[in-house]
Amino acid sequence: MPEFFSPDVIVKNWKIYLDLVGKNGISKIVLKNTLPLINGELSQLLNNVCDFTGEIVIDDKQDVSFNLIHDGVKSNLASGSGFEQTVASLALRCVLSKISTFSKPSFVVFDEILGGVSDENYDNVKLLYDKMLSEYGTILEITHNKNIHDWHNYSLLITKKNNISTISIGKFYKSAELGFYTRATQFSELVAYTIHDVIGTVSFPALTQLQDERERLISVYRKTLFYLALLIFPVMILMALLAKPLVIILLTDKWLPCVLMLQILCFARMFTPLSAVNMNIVNAIGRSDLFMKIDFVKIPMVLITLAITIPIGVEAIVWGNLATTIVSFFINTYYPKKLFNYGAMDQLFEWRYIIVSLSVMVLSVLVFLHFVTNPWAQLLGGGFGGIIVYVLFCFKFNIINVETLKSFKK
């Protein structure tokens, strides 16, 4: 056997290898040699940010520790306040990334890092963020802290309601444009989600109880969608038509720029409760796997739409929201079509007389608004007049009558 493969040589080489890669090996030697550079960068980064600096030290036992230095007095980082630990950790991360010879991304991600920092120290943390931008270029932060939203140029606002997450975008978060967008979103979602809550609370348990009775399940499912469309379509369309007088009366003239966004979002939110029912029927029969598949299919579409519309502006985001909502409605009906032969086109065809009644209502309200200019008269006259016209045509097409109401109760 060659000497190189003898047991003694193998053990010796193994020990040498362990010494090289172990606690006191090459990495520790490199760290010792770079400590002056690291500590110098730390001192420079923390300068004018806080009243302390930091240093990394290696003691006689070859243990590495991080010290805070206040007016020449040293203490271990673990004994520092939440602010001190947070700032020191961020600074150290930035410095190590800067001196590293490995390839690195042009952004850094922070996830709820300010939990231990008091409000009075936020300005100091903001100063550190500004300095870190020269190293990373982009800071992506995940946070529930509304006090720091205006630190960033872009914001993704994720809200969860009834187990449905929605994403809204803020470009230059403190701008008036975003305020208009937020107000339009609040108005449109108030009505849509109120109806969604009521229908969702009733429909899902009812559909679940009928999962073993296919014919009754399909009947209840179709009636739920029909009467939901009968209710939510005129409400949301009237809100869109009367958005201007509604905004003037409730918010004053200075909020008029949000009218167009409100109108677009009203049309988008028309489909939200309908999509929820189409998803409920899949869940009700115990096919949560299909529910998840549908959700995953929609994610790329939403992200691509946001990527396209964010650079353009808030109005583009609203139009993108409308487009994705309509497409999502068709996606959500894929499995109902496959399982119950009741897809998007089947549903729209069944609602054809509702759509005709809505068309007459829209025409009558637009004519009324053309001749009436007083906001109060527009809101009250257009609202009540539109409802009356819509209900009359629903009776004319036999959409609403005593028999259909009785059959719905069965």
C-alpha positions as CSV (number, residue, x, y, z in Angstrom):
1,M,0.0,0.0,0.0
2,P,1.4,3.4,-0.9
3,E,2.5,5.5,2.1
4,F,-0.1,8.2,1.2
5,F,-2.9,5.8,1.9
6,S,-1.5,4.4,5.2
7,P,-3.8,4.9,8.2
8,D,-1.4,7.2,10.0
9,V,-1.0,9.5,7.0
10,I,-4.8,9.6,6.4
11,V,-5.4,10.5,10.1
12,K,-2.7,13.1,10.0
13,N,-4.1,14.7,6.8
14,W,-7.6,14.6,8.3
15,K,-6.5,16.5,11.4
16,I,-4.8,19.1,9.2
17,Y,-8.0,19.5,7.2
18,L,-10.0,19.9,10.4
19,D,-7.6,22.5,11.6
20,L,-8.0,24.4,8.3
21,V,-11.8,24.5,8.2
22,G,-12.4,24.4,12.0
23,K,-13.1,27.1,14.5
24,N,-9.6,28.4,14.5
25,G,-8.8,27.7,10.9
26,I,-8.5,29.7,7.7
27,S,-11.8,31.6,8.3
28,K,-10.7,32.8,11.7
29,I,-7.3,33.9,10.2
30,V,-9.0,35.8,7.5
31,L,-11.4,37.5,10.0
32,K,-8.5,38.6,12.2
33,N,-6.7,40.2,9.3
34,T,-9.9,42.0,8.1
35,L,-11.1,43.2,11.6
36,P,-9.5,46.7,11.2
37,L,-11.3,47.1,7.9
38,I,-14.6,45.8,9.3
39,N,-14.5,48.0,12.4
40,G,-13.5,51.0,10.4
41,E,-16.5,50.6,8.0
42,L,-18.8,50.0,11.0
43,S,-17.6,53.3,12.6
44,Q,-18.1,55.2,9.4
45,L,-21.6,53.7,8.8
46,L,-22.9,54.4,12.3
47,N,-21.4,57.9,12.4
48,N,-24.2,60.5,12.7
49,V,-26.8,57.7,13.0
50,C,-26.5,57.0,16.7
51,D,-24.4,58.0,19.8
52,F,-22.4,54.7,19.8
53,T,-20.3,52.7,17.5
54,G,-19.5,49.0,17.4
55,E,-16.5,46.7,16.9
56,I,-15.9,43.0,16.4
57,V,-13.2,41.4,18.7
58,I,-11.6,38.0,18.9
59,D,-10.4,37.1,22.4
60,D,-7.7,34.8,23.6
61,K,-10.0,31.8,23.3
62,Q,-10.6,32.6,19.7
63,D,-14.2,33.5,20.4
64,V,-15.8,36.3,18.3
65,S,-18.0,38.9,20.0
66,F,-19.6,42.2,19.1
67,N,-19.1,45.2,21.4
68,L,-21.0,48.5,21.6
69,I,-18.8,51.5,22.4
70,H,-20.4,54.5,24.3
71,D,-18.0,57.3,25.0
72,G,-15.1,54.8,25.1
73,V,-17.0,52.4,27.4
74,K,-17.4,48.9,25.9
75,S,-20.3,46.5,26.5
76,N,-21.5,43.4,24.8
77,L,-24.2,43.8,22.1
78,A,-26.5,41.4,24.0
79,S,-26.8,43.9,26.8
80,G,-27.9,46.7,24.5
81,S,-31.4,48.1,24.0
82,G,-33.7,47.0,21.1
83,F,-32.6,50.0,19.1
84,E,-28.9,49.4,19.7
85,Q,-29.1,45.7,18.8
86,T,-31.2,46.4,15.7
87,V,-29.0,49.2,14.3
88,A,-25.7,47.4,15.1
89,S,-27.0,44.2,13.4
90,L,-28.1,46.1,10.3
91,A,-24.8,47.9,10.1
92,L,-22.8,44.7,10.5
93,R,-24.8,43.0,7.8
94,C,-24.2,45.9,5.4
95,V,-20.4,46.0,6.2
96,L,-19.9,42.3,5.8
97,S,-21.8,42.4,2.5
98,K,-19.7,45.3,1.3
99,I,-16.3,43.7,1.9
100,S,-17.3,40.3,0.7
101,T,-15.8,39.1,-2.5
102,F,-18.7,36.8,-3.3
103,S,-21.4,37.9,-5.8
104,K,-24.3,39.6,-4.1
105,P,-27.8,41.0,-5.0
106,S,-28.5,44.6,-5.5
107,F,-31.2,44.5,-2.8
108,V,-31.7,43.5,0.8
109,V,-34.9,42.2,2.5
110,F,-36.0,43.1,6.0
111,D,-38.9,41.3,7.7
112,E,-40.4,43.0,10.8
113,I,-37.1,44.1,12.1
114,L,-38.2,47.2,14.0
115,G,-40.3,45.4,16.7
116,G,-37.7,46.3,19.4
117,V,-37.2,49.9,18.3
118,S,-39.2,52.7,20.0
119,D,-40.9,55.4,17.9
120,E,-38.5,58.1,19.1
121,N,-35.6,56.3,17.4
122,Y,-37.2,55.8,14.0
123,D,-35.5,58.9,12.6
124,N,-32.1,57.4,13.4
125,V,-33.0,54.1,11.8
126,K,-34.1,56.0,8.7
127,L,-30.7,57.7,8.5
128,L,-29.1,54.2,8.5
129,Y,-31.5,53.0,5.8
130,D,-30.4,56.0,3.6
131,K,-26.7,55.1,4.1
132,M,-27.4,51.4,3.3
133,L,-29.0,52.3,0.0
134,S,-25.6,53.3,-1.3
135,E,-24.6,49.6,-0.8
136,Y,-27.8,47.8,-1.8
137,G,-29.6,50.1,-4.1
138,T,-33.0,48.7,-3.0
139,I,-34.5,47.9,0.4
140,L,-37.5,45.6,0.4
141,E,-39.2,45.7,3.8
142,I,-42.1,43.5,5.1
143,T,-43.8,45.3,8.0
144,H,-47.1,46.0,9.7
145,N,-45.7,49.3,11.0
146,K,-47.6,52.1,9.2
147,N,-45.2,54.7,10.7
148,I,-42.4,53.8,8.2
149,H,-44.4,53.4,5.0
150,D,-43.3,56.8,3.8
151,W,-39.7,55.7,4.0
152,H,-40.1,53.8,0.7
153,N,-40.9,54.9,-2.8
154,Y,-43.2,52.0,-3.5
155,S,-45.6,50.1,-1.2
156,L,-47.5,46.8,-1.6
157,L,-50.4,46.8,0.7
158,I,-51.7,43.3,1.4
159,T,-55.0,43.1,3.2
160,K,-56.9,39.9,4.2
161,K,-60.6,39.7,4.5
162,N,-62.7,36.5,4.6
163,N,-59.5,34.5,3.9
164,I,-59.1,36.4,0.6
165,S,-55.9,38.4,0.3
166,T,-55.9,41.5,-1.9
167,I,-53.0,43.6,-3.1
168,S,-53.0,47.3,-3.6
169,I,-50.1,49.5,-4.6
170,G,-48.8,52.8,-3.3
171,K,-46.4,54.8,-5.5
172,F,-44.8,57.6,-3.5
173,Y,-47.0,56.7,-0.6
174,K,-47.6,60.2,0.8
175,S,-48.8,61.6,-2.5
176,A,-52.3,62.9,-3.1
177,E,-52.7,60.5,-6.0
178,L,-52.5,57.6,-3.6
179,G,-55.0,59.3,-1.3
180,F,-57.5,59.4,-4.2
181,Y,-56.8,55.7,-4.9
182,T,-57.3,54.7,-1.3
183,R,-60.6,56.6,-1.0
184,A,-61.9,55.1,-4.2
185,T,-61.0,51.6,-3.0
186,Q,-62.7,52.1,0.4
187,F,-66.0,53.2,-1.3
188,S,-66.1,50.4,-3.8
189,E,-65.2,47.7,-1.4
190,L,-67.6,48.9,1.3
191,V,-70.7,47.8,-0.6
192,A,-69.2,44.8,-2.5
193,Y,-67.7,43.2,0.6
194,T,-70.8,43.8,2.7
195,I,-72.8,41.8,0.2
196,H,-70.0,39.3,-0.1
197,D,-70.0,38.8,3.7
198,V,-73.8,38.2,3.8
199,I,-73.8,35.8,0.8
200,G,-70.7,34.0,1.9
201,T,-72.0,33.4,5.4
202,V,-75.2,31.8,4.0
203,S,-74.1,30.1,0.8
204,F,-71.1,28.1,1.9
205,P,-72.8,26.2,4.8
206,A,-75.9,25.6,2.5
207,L,-73.8,24.3,-0.3
208,T,-71.8,22.1,2.0
209,Q,-74.9,20.4,3.4
210,L,-76.1,19.6,-0.1
211,Q,-72.8,18.1,-1.4
212,D,-74.3,14.6,-1.5
213,E,-77.5,15.8,-3.4
214,R,-76.1,16.9,-6.7
215,E,-79.3,18.2,-8.3
216,R,-80.2,20.3,-5.3
217,L,-76.7,21.5,-4.9
218,I,-76.5,22.7,-8.5
219,S,-80.0,24.3,-8.1
220,V,-79.0,26.3,-5.0
221,Y,-75.7,27.2,-6.5
222,R,-77.3,28.6,-9.7
223,K,-80.0,30.5,-7.7
224,T,-77.4,32.0,-5.4
225,L,-75.4,33.3,-8.3
226,F,-78.5,34.6,-10.1
227,Y,-80.0,36.5,-7.2
228,L,-76.5,37.8,-6.3
229,A,-76.1,39.2,-9.8
230,L,-79.6,40.6,-9.6
231,L,-78.6,42.5,-6.5
232,I,-75.0,43.5,-6.8
233,F,-75.0,44.6,-10.5
234,P,-77.4,47.5,-10.2
235,V,-75.9,48.6,-6.9
236,M,-72.3,48.8,-8.2
237,I,-73.4,50.2,-11.5
238,L,-75.4,53.0,-9.9
239,M,-72.5,53.8,-7.6
240,A,-70.3,54.1,-10.7
241,L,-72.9,56.3,-12.5
242,L,-73.4,58.5,-9.5
243,A,-69.8,58.6,-8.3
244,K,-69.3,62.3,-9.0
245,P,-72.3,63.7,-7.0
246,L,-71.5,61.0,-4.3
247,V,-68.0,62.3,-3.9
248,I,-69.0,65.9,-4.0
249,I,-71.6,65.5,-1.2
250,L,-69.6,63.1,1.0
251,L,-66.0,64.3,0.4
252,T,-66.2,67.7,-1.2
253,D,-64.8,68.9,-4.6
254,K,-61.2,68.4,-3.7
255,W,-61.7,64.6,-4.0
256,L,-63.1,64.7,-7.5
257,P,-59.9,63.2,-9.0
258,C,-60.9,59.9,-7.4
259,V,-64.2,59.7,-9.4
260,L,-62.8,57.9,-12.4
261,M,-60.9,55.4,-10.1
262,L,-64.1,54.8,-8.1
263,Q,-66.1,54.1,-11.3
264,I,-63.5,51.6,-12.6
265,L,-63.3,49.8,-9.2
266,C,-67.1,49.6,-9.0
267,F,-67.2,47.6,-12.2
268,A,-64.3,45.5,-10.9
269,R,-66.0,44.8,-7.5
270,M,-69.2,43.7,-9.3
271,F,-67.5,40.3,-10.0
272,T,-65.8,39.8,-6.6
273,P,-68.8,38.2,-4.7
274,L,-69.7,36.1,-7.8
275,S,-66.2,34.8,-8.0
276,A,-66.4,34.0,-4.3
277,V,-69.5,31.8,-4.8
278,N,-67.9,30.0,-7.7
279,M,-65.0,29.2,-5.5
280,N,-67.3,28.2,-2.6
281,I,-69.0,25.5,-4.7
282,V,-65.6,23.9,-5.3
283,N,-64.7,24.0,-1.6
284,A,-68.2,22.8,-0.6
285,I,-67.8,19.5,-2.4
286,G,-64.5,18.9,-0.6
287,R,-62.2,19.8,-3.5
288,S,-59.9,22.2,-1.7
289,D,-57.1,21.0,-3.9
290,L,-58.9,22.5,-6.9
291,F,-59.5,25.7,-4.9
292,M,-55.7,26.0,-4.4
293,K,-55.0,25.3,-8.0
294,I,-57.2,28.1,-9.1
295,D,-55.6,30.6,-6.7
296,F,-52.1,29.6,-7.8
297,V,-53.0,30.0,-11.5
298,K,-54.1,33.6,-10.9
299,I,-50.9,34.7,-9.0
300,P,-48.7,35.1,-12.1
301,M,-51.4,37.1,-13.9
302,V,-51.7,39.5,-10.9
303,L,-48.0,40.0,-10.6
304,I,-47.4,40.6,-14.3
305,T,-50.3,43.1,-14.4
306,L,-48.8,44.9,-11.4
307,A,-45.3,44.9,-13.0
308,I,-46.8,46.5,-16.1
309,T,-49.0,49.1,-14.4
310,I,-47.0,50.2,-11.4
311,P,-44.5,52.3,-13.5
312,I,-47.4,53.9,-15.4
313,G,-49.4,55.3,-12.5
314,V,-52.3,54.7,-10.1
315,E,-55.0,54.9,-12.8
316,A,-53.2,52.2,-14.8
317,I,-53.2,50.0,-11.7
318,V,-57.0,50.5,-11.3
319,W,-57.5,49.5,-15.0
320,G,-55.3,46.5,-14.4
321,N,-57.3,45.6,-11.4
322,L,-60.5,45.6,-13.5
323,A,-58.9,43.5,-16.1
324,T,-57.5,40.9,-13.7
325,T,-60.9,40.8,-11.8
326,I,-62.8,40.0,-15.0
327,V,-60.2,37.4,-16.1
328,S,-60.3,35.9,-12.6
329,F,-64.1,35.5,-12.9
330,F,-63.6,33.3,-16.0
331,I,-60.8,31.4,-14.3
332,N,-62.9,30.8,-11.2
333,T,-65.7,29.3,-13.3
334,Y,-63.4,26.7,-15.0
335,Y,-64.0,23.9,-12.5
336,P,-67.8,24.7,-12.0
337,K,-68.0,24.3,-15.8
338,K,-66.1,21.0,-15.7
339,L,-67.9,19.6,-12.6
340,F,-71.4,21.0,-13.0
341,N,-71.5,22.2,-16.7
342,Y,-72.2,25.8,-15.5
343,G,-69.3,28.0,-16.5
344,A,-68.9,31.7,-17.1
345,M,-70.8,31.9,-20.5
346,D,-73.6,29.7,-19.0
347,Q,-73.9,32.1,-16.1
348,L,-73.9,35.3,-18.3
349,F,-76.5,33.8,-20.6
350,E,-78.7,33.0,-17.7
351,W,-78.3,36.7,-16.6
352,R,-79.2,38.0,-20.0
353,Y,-82.4,39.7,-18.9
354,I,-80.7,41.2,-15.9
355,I,-78.1,42.7,-18.3
356,V,-80.8,44.1,-20.6
357,S,-82.6,45.7,-17.5
358,L,-79.3,47.1,-16.4
359,S,-78.7,48.6,-19.9
360,V,-82.1,50.4,-19.8
361,M,-81.3,51.6,-16.2
362,V,-77.9,53.0,-17.3
363,L,-79.4,54.8,-20.3
364,S,-82.2,56.4,-18.2
365,V,-79.7,57.5,-15.5
366,L,-77.3,59.0,-18.0
367,V,-80.2,61.0,-19.6
368,F,-81.3,62.2,-16.2
369,L,-77.7,63.3,-15.3
370,H,-77.4,65.2,-18.6
371,F,-80.3,67.5,-17.7
372,V,-79.8,67.8,-13.9
373,T,-76.7,69.4,-12.5
374,N,-77.4,69.7,-8.8
375,P,-75.4,67.1,-7.0
376,W,-78.1,66.3,-4.4
377,A,-80.7,66.0,-7.2
378,Q,-78.4,63.8,-9.3
379,L,-77.7,61.5,-6.4
380,L,-81.3,61.1,-5.1
381,G,-83.1,61.4,-8.5
382,G,-80.6,59.2,-10.3
383,G,-80.5,56.7,-7.5
384,F,-84.2,56.2,-6.9
385,G,-85.1,56.7,-10.6
386,G,-82.5,54.1,-11.7
387,I,-83.7,51.5,-9.1
388,I,-87.4,52.1,-10.2
389,V,-86.5,51.6,-13.9
390,Y,-84.5,48.5,-13.1
391,V,-87.1,46.9,-11.0
392,L,-89.9,47.6,-13.5
393,F,-87.9,45.9,-16.3
394,C,-87.1,43.0,-14.0
395,F,-90.8,42.5,-13.6
396,K,-91.4,43.0,-17.3
397,F,-88.9,40.2,-18.1
398,N,-90.4,38.1,-15.2
399,I,-87.1,38.1,-13.4
400,I,-88.8,39.2,-10.2
401,N,-92.2,37.8,-9.3
402,V,-93.9,36.0,-6.5
403,E,-93.3,32.5,-8.0
404,T,-89.6,33.0,-8.4
405,L,-89.2,34.3,-4.9
406,K,-91.1,31.3,-3.5
407,S,-88.9,28.9,-5.5
408,F,-85.8,30.6,-4.1
409,K,-87.0,29.8,-0.6
410,K,-87.4,26.1,-1.2
